[in-house]
Structures are given as C-alpha cells and as structure tokens.
Amino acid sequence: MANNSSQTLQLPRELTYRQARECLLSLRPQVTAFAAPQVPVDASAVKVFDSSALAVLLACRRAALEAGKQLVVSGLPKGLKSMAVLYGVDGLLLPPAEADATAAQQR
C-alpha cells in the first residue's frame, strides 16, 4: 500500500493470535512511513478477533508515537471496544468521547 495522506490502513477480517505477527509486520512499516501526522486505521472489516487484535493496535500506536504521529482507529467492532474497556486500553485507542461512551455502556 502506498503511504500518502489520503489512504487508510486496513485491518484484516480475522485478527487473532494466528494472524497477529504477520499483520503487525505488515502494518508497522506502513505506520512509520505514513506521510501525514495522523495515521488512520480502519478496523471495520474485523469480524473474528481476540486480544491479539488489541496488541497489534497498541504496537501500531507505539510505532506511530515513536515516529511523531498519532494513530487514529475507526470502525472498531463493538466487541473489540468492549475488550479494550475491560483491559483499560480504550483511552489509548479510541477518541476520548467514544472511549467514555463505551465505558459508560459497560457499567
């Protein structure tokens, strides 16, 4: 995938421990080479996942921060949002208003 400011990085349909390493090896260089200061990642295609999906996103966030960029995740499936709240990482992956709303729904 070319790295310019008009493209969004895409997560795969399935992102479990089986795909996590390959997915991260593919995404990390795209994140660091992305031309814009905000790196958009679309998670709407993710249908099958486990906590490894969060680990991949957090590693991408770390790579973006190290490159002086911000990772912006959109389309996170409801179940993955709930898992992020459960593990306390929702504030790292979701915009503050969305993280607060998701956390409130979990109570």
C-alpha positions, 0 to 999 in steps of 0.5 A: 500500500502506498503511504500518502495522506489520503489512504487508510490502513486496513485491518484484516477480517480475522485478527487473532493470535494466528494472524497477529505477527504477520499483520503487525509486520505488515502494518508497522512499516506502513505506520512509520512511513505514513506521510501525514501526522495522523495515521488512520486505521480502519478496523471495520472489516474485523469480524473474528478477533481476540486480544491479539487484535488489541496488541497489534493496535497498541504496537501500531500506536507505539510505532506511530508515537515513536515516529511523531504521529498519532494513530487514529482507529475507526470502525472498531467492532463493538466487541473489540471496544468492549475488550479494550474497556475491560483491559483499560486500553480504550483511552489509548485507542479510541477518541476520548468521547467514544472511549467514555461512551463505551465505558459508560455502556459497560457499567 
